[in-house]
Amino acid sequence: MAPPPPKNPNLYAYHLCFLLLVSTTTLSASLTTSSYSTVCPSLKPASDSHTEDDDSLSLTCSFQISTGYFSGGADSLFSPDDDLYNSYRSFSLVPHGASRTNNQTLVHLTATLTLTGPRNSSYRSGGRRHSYTVTESISFFLDGYYSSVSHELCMAGTGTEVATDGSLKRYPEVALRLRVPSPPSLVDPFLVGSLEGFADFGTHHLLAYAEGDDYNYKYNSEAATCSPPAQVARGSLQVLGNNSACAHLKEQLTTSYRLEHGGAPLLQRLRQPRMHINQMQCTADGAVRAYMVFSNGTGSTRRGRYHRQRRFLVDKEAAVADGQWDSNRGVLCLRACRVVRSAPSALAVREHECGIRMSFWFPAVWTLRDRSVVAGMLWISTQGTTGNNDDAALTSGSLSASSIDVTDNHKINFTDVKYNYNDTMLEEARKHYLKINKEKIKGSDSFPANYTYRDFEFRYHEHEVGRGDAYPVTIGSVMVHGERLAADDSFSQHPMVDLKHNLLNVSYDIHHHAPPDDWVRPTNGSYSVTLQERRISAEGVYDLKRGLLSMIGCREHKGSTDCRILVTVQFASLEARGQGHGRGVISSLRERTDPLFFEKTDIYLYGMYSNELSEAISRMDLESIMLVASTTLSCVFTVLQILHTKRNPEAARATSITMLVILALGFLTPLVLNFDAMFKSRRSRYFAYSMDGLLEIKEVMMRAPLLITFVLQLRLVQLAWSGRRKSADQTTPSPAASERIVLQICLPLYMLGAVLAAIVHVINVRAATEDPIVVRIGREAATIWEDLVSYAGLILDGFLLPQVILNASLAGSGVRAISPWFYIGCTMNRAMPHVYDVVMGQIFEPSINPSDIYASPRSDLFGVMWDIVIPCGAALLAMLLFLQQRFRGAASLPSQRRRSGGYEMVPNL
């Protein structure tokens, strides 16, 4: 059961902005001298002195903390768990202003400290209490002083948060004590302190990695001792470009790495298989410093990686490092020290364990087993030890590091990277390709003649639980991984000439998301499972004529690397593309008794070829134009009917109000429904990024003529109603009585049709659920609401039926109530989508992602039968109306003839 809706997040923003304004204009509004002296007796207040803008800005930045970690505090404020449902404890310190004082050792500072973390909450529903976890924040507005002698920052103030009922909850008289090293260095890089308050508040212990630019780098000449890269490294210009070298380094190096031990163990206390560079700071001249943690977690989820990058990690094993980026060699050289955790929020650098050396570079050559964006090496330098090497913490040996988690690969240009195929893997993939029964593959099927590298991308889902994405790394000898514009340019400049027997060498990066190995699907059909990501690196051959892909893959599993994975994919041909993008199998080549063996997985592809995508976009644009034109024509035809009614006053009373109401509802429905969201959902099938400006323009284009036509339809209804009131005392056949006859015939007919539509829907749904082998790749089955909407479209197609019945009941009225422009034009407007559906069915092949803008099966009935029956039925009604108005109501209802005949007078001769 879903928890109650969260509090309005805008309240936080408004409240924070207001309090920031107050605190910046009156620096001591929430602080009195007595309260500050009580909590900070060692730092006496001093008067502010003139501070230059640059100096004030530098002071402000030196105290800023974007992400830190806190522990402790009252359990009522935050959950004791550090990380609960991806809601983790963190704090930030944002200075408002800093100024020097008449005491040269003191700096006056005002700032906002924000604590964020998980909080347990509950609500009652259905007689039971349900628990859930939310992320809450408390902001403290502080004022105080920093001493450059004791390196102590002491501040006092109050805190506020928005309570559940929307009111402000205050936390008075809190004190912040924080040790801020000045300047930070390799052996003293952490900010440590506490936030204290009243008894129910408790003590919160704070910890953060220094972020200011005033860092004391001691590496200098020791950079020359950095070992050369173990591989050929990419040049600094190709990796970082001409500008923003620091930003590029942080973006690409702040990630997770797989560690492989070589020879004797390097660090007996850092023998974890994973290293994550959690914090990194650098300068424009290439000086770099970092904080990294070591763990044994090999599982990976997208959400876990996201939080791992944003939060400050405090693990049992960590290290700090600083060094220099060597632009000439394209290598980053670092000296590192081991960090120990003595308390939940206390880290200390072991100065006698600063003999760790690290180097990182960007490999210029990729292979099946090593496709690291960043590679590195860790080793021991005896010059960095001090002899106090207790417990043999440092020994000889080395570690190789390879990045496994760079999330922004699509922003990096890899076209200068060379890929070396594994001949053994290619040969094995070719053998499995030849084993496939080619008789099952139709030789007459065709595939796109002009490929783009996007045609090789595909997504898939499993029959039950699981999904995945596959991205080509190389196609032939062309590197297509990374930034798309660069890949497009590289692919277009290198034609696929390296073919052997129509087989093209390819390599892939497959992101396979599946449940844990020990997960068993519940038998009751209700379950929730977190999918784990398993990366598969594969290479093999692709048959351009048959659309067959055969690859051998490798993945890391249970601490081992399994390179006995077979991936085969049969892409859908152009003739069968409406049934999906293809299907395939991921299987193990190992024996069942092997611990790394796994059952084969059938995968079902979905997606579009590039030419399909171009056709779909062109069709969407065409349908948008046709829809606007159709609505505009309806507006014109309605205006002509209004003019016809005003020229012929008797036409108003002879017009069926039921017909006009049906038409008005047909124009009102798209205005009431969430039309813009529907339009966005269609665009999102083809575009990964939003285009809000374009959507707003199209929304206006679609809504304007629709709204105008609806208003004009209401005007027609008003004219017809006024005509009925004026003719109420006349002796001619009563239009009101005839309208009742129309309702007596149409309403039961419409209700019967709705019941039949519901019955057909139930039969179709039951037939689909009882077929266990059906795997749906395209759109989901229509809901009962969607089927009823389609039936409503059928009623709109036959909008002339009430008018035909009314004319038949008004025998001998002799009034041409409906303008030919109106009933012929509106009939053509309703019939044209069906004609368009027939024509487009011959021009365009069916797609699993149809545009459905002009001829939408969700708002009308389409298909071979309906495309014939509906236009013919609409034309028949228009023909009947034409004959009725041409022969002045000669075709009337039999009952109406009998009733009218009794009142007719015999004319005098």
Beta strands, then each sheet from edge to edge (+ up, - down):
strand 1: 65-72
strand 2: 83-84
strand 3: 87-88
strand 4: 90-100
strand 5: 106-125
strand 6: 128-147
strand 7: 152-162
strand 8: 168-179
strand 9: 190-196
strand 10: 203-209
strand 11: 256-262
strand 12: 274-282
strand 13: 287-295
strand 14: 317-326
strand 15: 331-343
strand 16: 346-349
strand 17: 356-361
strand 18: 365-366
strand 19: 375-380
strand 20: 398-403
strand 21: 418-419
strand 22: 458-462
strand 23: 467-475
strand 24: 478-479
strand 25: 499-500
strand 26: 503-514
strand 27: 532-543
strand 28: 548-557
strand 29: 560-571
strand 30: 582-588
strand 31: 601-606
sheet 1: 1+ 4- 5+ 6- 7+ 8- 9+ 10- 1+
sheet 2: 2+ 3-
sheet 3: 16+ 15- 14+ 13- 12+ 11- 20+ 19- 17+
sheet 4: 18+ 21+
sheet 5: 24+ 23- 22+ 31- 30+ 29- 28+ 27- 26+ 25-
end
